Amino acid sequence: MSRALPKYNKRRVAIIGGVAAVALSGAVIAGSALAGETSDDNDGTTASPGTINCPAVQGSLPAVPASAQAEVTRNLALLDTQIAEADKRLVDTVGQGGPNFVQNAILGPLEDKRIAVLNRIETAIGRTADKPEGLEELAPCTLNADGAAGAGEEAGAEPAEGATEEAGAGDAGDGEDAGGAEDAGGDAGAVGTVSCPEVESSLPAIPASAQAEVTRNLALLDTQIAEADKRLVDTVGQGGPNFVQNAILGPLEDKRIAVLNRIETAIGRTADKPEGLEELAPCTLNQ
């Protein structure tokens, strides 16, 4: 991850009125999304699940070229929408899952979505001005808890029944590597495997200066699939009919988008930047 973000401190300027208005209104929406929301505990008392807190992005941006203004504004608004949706999921899933549920089913997927959007903002600015680097550092969010920070299940925790991941709900089916694991009924090998489009053959010639970074990110794509396969095995029998899509395939797609964007950027520094690799992000379930 780039650490070059601080060099922009001296260049940070107020984004023009449209962006400022969007960011401010989004912050109000996100901050108040759960106002007054409570849920009944088992003993009949009420407890707030808390709210999602994410780093502000606008103040870390350099001057935005006029040609990129509309796209940056759109993506800043999308960041606010993602927070509001995560806040709603926090309310809808109160009481679900184990000790890591919120981290794995809400905060983790939200971070992946934010990385993808922040990469798009970097790219939009970089088309006609110096490309900011390191906005990904603003991706992680935390829980302002009246509820427990990080409360949540294992890596494949179940979101609310029927809930969809905003950025990653592709039409992928259900699943990942069975690895000999037993399904809910005890039959081995019924989990399935994850199938993702192959990326390397879709790349243009890779400049020598980008080779190491591209190789590293291609390896990361394989690691992500392996991790998703393990999650599929570890969560056999959990959740409802949309569990695999919402808790495994959707977040996997978001992670792949972020990595594919980094590959495009690495190549584009010294050669023609490939576009559209995001089409290779969605994965499906082989059963």
N, C-alpha and C positions, 0 to 999 in steps of 0.2 A: 504494500500500500504506500502510495506516495506520501511524503512528509513535507511537500513543498508549499502547503497551504499558507504557512505564516508569512511567506514573502509577499502575500497580497494584502497584508495588514495596512500598509501605507496607501494602498490603492483602493481600499474599500470606500465606496461612495453610496449615498442613498439612492436606491433604485427609484426610478421615476414614479409619479403618483399612482399609476395603474398597479404596478407590482406591490407598492407599499400598501395600497388599499386591500389587495387580495390577501397579502400575508397577514395583515392585521385582522381582517375579518375571519380568516381561517383560524388564527390563533384564538379568537374569541369563541368560534364554534368548537374547536378542539378542547379548549379549557372548560367550556360549560356543558359539554356533551352529556356529562353524567350528573349535572346539577340536580339535586333532589332525588336521584335514582338510588333506591335501596332495595335490598332483597331480604326475605325472611330466612333466618337461620333455623336450624332444627328446633331450637328452644323457643321459637316464635319471636325472638328479638330481631331487629333490623340492623344491617351492617352495610356500609357502602363498599363496593368493590374497589374503589379508588379511580384514578384517572391516569392516562398515558402522558408522559412528559418527554418531548423530543427536543433536541437542540434547534435553535432558530437558524435558518439557512440564509435568509436575505442579507443579514449583516456581514456574512462571510464571502459574499460575491464581489468580484471586481466590477468596474463599470460595464454595463450590459450594452452591447452594440444595438442600434435601432433595428437591425435586421434580425436580431435574436430575441427582441423584446417580447413578442407575442408567445414564442415557444417557451421562454423562461417563465413568463407569467402563468402560462398553462400548467407547467410542471410544479411551480410553487403552490398553485391551487390544489394540484393532485396530492402533494405532500400533506396538506391540511385535510383533504378528504380521507386519506389513508389513516390519519390519526383519529378522525371522527369515527371511521368504521371500526378501528381497533377498540375505541372506547365502547362502542355499541356491543361488540363481541364480548368485551369484559363483563358487561351487564348481563348479556344473554347466557353466559356460561358460568355464572356464579354457582359455586358448589360442585362443579365438575372436576374430574381428574385428580391427580395426586400432587405432590409437593412442587413439581416443575411445570405444571400445566400452563400457567400464564406465560412463562418464558418460552416454552416450546411451541405452544399453539397460537400465541398472540404476538409477543414481543419479538421472537425470532423471525417469523414470517414478515412482520412489519419492517424489520431491519433490512431484509432482503429486498423488499419492495422499494424502500427508500434508497438503497444503493443503486438500483436500476434507474430511478428517477434522477438522482444526483448525477449519475453518469451522463444522462441525457442533457442535463443543464450544462455540464462541462463541455459536452460536444457542441451544443448550440452556440455557446459563446466562442468556442475555439474555431468555428468556421471563419470568423472575420476578425478575431482579436486573439490575444494571448490566451491559451486555454488554461483555465484554472485547474489545479491538481489537488487531490486530497480531500475533496468534499465528502468522500466516503466516511471520513472520520466523524461526520455529523449524523451518520445513519443510526447508530444504536439509540434506543429509547429506554426509559425506565418507568417503573410504576410508582406514582404518587399514591401511597397506599393508606387508605383506611383499611383496605384489604391487604393481604400479605404480598410483599414484593416478590416476584418470581414464583408465585404459587402456581404449580402446574405439573403436568404429567411428564412422562418420558418423551423422548424426541418425537414420538408420533402421537401426541395427545390429541384428543378429539375436540374439535370446535363444536359450537352449538349445532344441533341437528339441522342439516340443510344449509348451514352457513357456507358461503363461498369465499375463497381468497380473491381479493379484488384484482391484483395484478396477475396472478398466476393461475386463474381457473381456466385453463385451456380445455379442449375436449378430450384430453387424455383419459383413459379408462380408469383402471383401479390397480395399482400394485407394484410389486417389486420382486426381488430375488427370494425364492423359497429357501434355498440352501438346506433343504431337508427338514425344515421346521414343520411342526404339526399345526394344522388349522384348528379352529375352535372345536371341531368334532373329533380331533385326535388323528386325522388322516395325514400322513406325512406328505410333503411335497405339493400341497394344494395352494400355496400362497401365490405363486406366479413369480415373474421376474419383470424388472423395469427395462423397457427398450427405449433408447434415446437416439435421435438422428446422429450419424457420424459427422464430425465437424472438419477434421483435418483436410479431407479431400475437397471441401468447399472453399478453402482458403486460396488466395492468389499467391504469387511468389512472395516469400517472406524475406524482407531485408535482413542482412546479417546483424544489424544493430538491434533488431526486434526478436531475433530467433530465441534467445534465452527466455524472454518474457512470454512469448507465444507458447513455447514448449511447457513452461511452468503452468500456464493457464489451461492448456490441453490436459495436462496431468490432473489439474484440479477438477476438471469436468468428470474425469474418470473416478476421482475420489468421491465426488458428490453422488454419483450413481451408486457406488459401493456403500456409502453411508445410508442412502435411501433404501437400498436392498436390506441392510441390517435393520433399519427401522421397520420395514415391512414385516420381517420375521419377528421382531421383538414385540410388535403390537397386534399379532394375530388374535382375532376374536374381539378386539376393541372397536367401539364406535358403531355408528349406524351405516346406512347404505352409501353415504358420501364421505366416509372417513378417509379412505385412501386418497381420493382426489383432493380433499381439503387439507389433510394433515401431512401428506407425503408428496404426491405428484405436483400439487399447486406450489408449495414452497420450493420444490426442486426446480420447477420452471423459473421461478423468480431468481434463484441462485444462478442458474445457467445464463439468464439474460445478463446479469451483472458481469459474469466472466466473459461472455461473448462480446459485450461492449468493450471490455478491457483489451481483448484481442484486436478488435477493430482499431482501437486507439493506438495500440502499440505499433501496428503496421502503418497506420496513417501518419505517424510522426516523420517517416522518411520515404514514404511511397504513397500511392493512391490508397485512400482509406476505403476498405470494403464496407459495404452497407448491407443491411438486411440479414445479418447472421442471427438476429433474434428469432427468425422463422424456424431455426433449428432448436429452439429452447424447449418446446413441449415434448414430453415423454408419455409413453403409454404403458399399459400393463399387458405382458404376455402371460396367459394363463394356461 
